[in-house]
C-alpha cells in the first residue's frame, strides 16, 4: 500500500482553487463575449442611424426627424463608448484571471510532481526491501543446503 502523501490536503486545496479559477475565468469570458456582441449590435444600430440621417437630409427636410435621429446617434455613441470601456475592463479582468489560473496550475503541478516523486521513492524502497528479502531467502536456502550436505 502506497504511503499517504503528507501534503495531500494542500494539493486538494490547490486543486479546488484551480477549479474555482477556471469557473471564474469562464464566467468572465462569457461576460466579455456578451459585451462584444452588444458593442457589435450598437455599431450596427449606429450605422443604421447614420443611413437614416442621410435619408432624412435628402429630399423634403423634416428638422424634427433630423433632430430626433441626431439625438439617437448621440445616445448610441455614449452607449458605444461605455460598452467599449466595459469591454476593455473585462478583457483586463480576463487576462488577470488567466494569470492567476496559470499560477494556481503551476502550484498544483508542483505538488503533483512532489507526490509522484515521493511515490517513486516509495516504489524504489519496496524494490529494495523485496531484493533484501529474496537475498535472505537465497542465503537461508544455501545455508540449509550446506547443512544438509554436511550432515
Buried (B, 14 or more C-beta within 10 A) or exposed (E): EEEEBEBEEBBEEBBEBBEEBBEBBEEBBEBBEEBBEBBEEBBEBBEEBEEBBEEBEEEEEEEEBBEBBEEBBEEBEEBBEBBBEBBEEBBEBBEEBBEBBEEBBEBBEEBBEBBEEBEEEBEEEEEEEEEEEEEEEEEEEEEEEEEEEEE
